[in-house]
Amino acid sequence: MAAPLVLALGGSLLRPEEAERLAWLSSLANLLSECEVSIGIVVGGGVAAREAIELATRRGENDLAALDEIGITATRVNASIVSQILLDAGIDVFAGIPTDVASAAQSLDEHSVVVMGGTRPGHTTDNVAIRLAIEAKAARCLIATNVGYVYSSDPKVDSAARPIESMTLSELQGIVGPPVHGKAGGSSVIDPIGVQAAIDNNLPLAVLDGREMDRIEDALAGKPFVGTRVEVG
């Protein structure tokens, strides 16, 4: 049996505009229905998580673990939405939202698709996806977000930032920084703790714009794709 793949879906991909979001989810279901390998999906919290965390912070909550728990709840709601769409499409999806990577990996042995969100404070969904890939002995972990590439620096603040099509895990770690947990609800192209786990376990990664379904399709199929391929090294 071919090794599974793990796909991290940034919460930003579950767009708030209902018609557009449903069209995107339907396209995802169509794509996954044709996949020949098992797929583990980890869904981020996106806007819902950030808004809930901001509200809690304004009300005086400053415990990082408690704020993380709020974000985790949002990721599991988003995961439930994705799971239900896939179930409705007739895909063999595990009927539940695992709360740890060990049980998710076990369920991936028995089902075509397993969908989950966050697990515990200190672990972003990027980190969870990478750890699920390691646990499930996946061939690669794909990070689908709302940016097209890993950039040499933050393109929001550096006009000279350049997209990188191919790099090593060590080079990626040099960009994302040391493996420490940032603020709840924060975002980086890939969680640096997850990158370190990928380095430690020789797990290749890929970063791509998940709004473009053909890019996800190519990456899942092992074809050349528009985005950043991150190899062991």
N, C-alpha and C positions, 0 to 999 in steps of 0.2 A: 504494500500500500504506500502511495506517495505521501511524503511528509506534509502535514498541514501548513497553512499560512495563517498569520495573525494580521488583522487590519484594525488600526486605531482610527476611529472617526472623531475628528474634533467636533465639539459641541456646536461650533459655529456653522457646521454643515447642515444642522437641523434648523433651517432658516425660519424666522417667525412668519413670513408670508405664507399663508396656508396653502394656496394653490401651488406655488413654487416648491414648497417643502414636500408636498405629496407627490409631485412629479419626480422630484429627485429620489425620494424613497422608493417609488415604483420602479424607477430605472435601476436602483440598487438591487431590488428584488429580482428583476429580470436578469441582471448580471449574475447574481449568486445562484439562481436556479440552473445556470449552465456550467457552473464551476465543477471541475472533476476532482477537486481535493476538498478536504474539510477546512472550514474557515472559522477562526475565532475572532469575534468582533468586540472591541472595547470602545465604549461611547463616552465622550466627554460631556461636561456640564454646560459649556457655552455661556450664553447670555443669562440664562436662568440661574446658573450657579453664581456668576459674578454679581448679579443684582441682589440675590439673597444674602450673599456674604457682605456686600456693601451695606445693606439695610441692617444686618446684625451688628456690624461695626459701628454704624451711626448710633445704634441703641446702647453702645458701650461694651459689646463683646470684644475682647482682645486676646482670648486664648486661641492660639493657632490651631490646636487640635480640634477645638469646638467648631471653629470656622471651617476647617477641613471637612468635618462631618456634615455640615450644611451643604458644601459642594458635592460630597459623595452622594447625598440624597438626590440632588439634581441629576447627577450622572445616571443613577439607577432609573429615574423617571424617563430620561431620554432613551436608555437602553430598552426599557419596556415598550416604548413607542416603536423603535426599530424592530424589536422581536415580534411584536404583534403584526406589523406590516409584512414581515417575512413569513410568518405562520399563515396569514391570510392568503399569501401567494402560493401556498402549498409546499413550501420548503420544509425540509426535515430539520426544524429548529428545536433545541432543547427547551422545554416548556418551563422556564424559570429564569431568574437572573442570579447567577452564582455570585457569592460575596467573597470568594477567594480563588486564587489562580489554580490551586490544586484540584478543587472540585470542577472548575471550568475545564481544565485539561482532561480530566477523567471523562466528563460529559462529551468532550470533543472526540473521544474514541468511539462514542456510540451514536453520534448525530452528525449531520452534515454541517450544521452551523450552531455555534453557541454565542450568545450575546450577553455581555456584562458591562457594568460601569466601574465605579471605583471600589476600593476594598477597605482601606484603613487610612487614618491620618498620616501625612508624610509621603504618601504615594500618589502622584498624579496619574491620570489615566494613560499617559504615554509610558510611564514607568510600569504600570500594571500590564499594558499590552506587551512590553518587552519581556516582563517576567512570565507572562502566559506563554509567549513564544518559546522561552527557554524551557519551561515546565513541559510543554507539549512537544518539544523537539521539533519546532517549526523550521521550515527552510529559510524563512525571512520574516521580518516584521515590517509592515508597511504603515507609515504615518501619513494619513490623509488629512489635510488641514485646509486653511484658506489662503495659503501662500504656495507658490509654485516650486520653490527650491529652498535649500539651505543657502544663505547668502554669506559673503565674506564678513559682513558686519550688518548691523540693523539698518535696513533700507529706509525705515521711517525717519531716521536721524542722519543717515550718511548717504548723500547723493552718489558717492563713488562706490557704494556696495555693489558687488557683482554676484550673479547667480553661479552656483557651482553644480556642475552636472555629475561629477564623480569625485569621491574623496574616500579617505579611510576613517575608521572609527576614531582613531587617535586624533586625526585632524578635526573631526567633528567635536571631540571633547575640548580641543583648544578654542573652538568658537563658543560653545555653550557654557564653558566654565567648569569649575570644580563640582564634584557630586554632593551638593548640599541642597536642602529643601528651602525654596523661597516662600513668599507670602501665599496665603490661601487664595485661590482663584487667579493666581498669576499665570502668565503664559510665556513660553519660550518655544522656539521652533521644535525642540525636543527636550524633554526633561533631562538635566545633566546627570541625575542619579541613574536614570534608565540607560543613558549612554554608557556609564561606567559598567552597569550590569551587562550590557551588550559586549563591551570590551572583554570583560572577565569570562564570558561564555562564547566568544567568537561567533556572535550572531549578526549577520548582515542586516542592514536596515534600508529603507527607502523613504523618501519624503516627496510628496507630490500634492498638487492642488486637487482636493477631493470634489470640488464643484464640477470638475470635468470628468464625467463618468468614464470616458474612453481612456483616461490616464490610469484610473483604478483598474480597468479591464486589462490593459496592457501589462501593468505591473503584476497583477494576479496571475496572468498567463505566462510570466517569465519573459515577455517580449521587451525590446527597448521601449522606454516610456519617457515622457516629458516630466522631468523632475530631477531629484538628486539620488543617485545610487551610492550607498555607503557600504563599503566593503571592509572585511576584516583586515587589520593592519595597523 
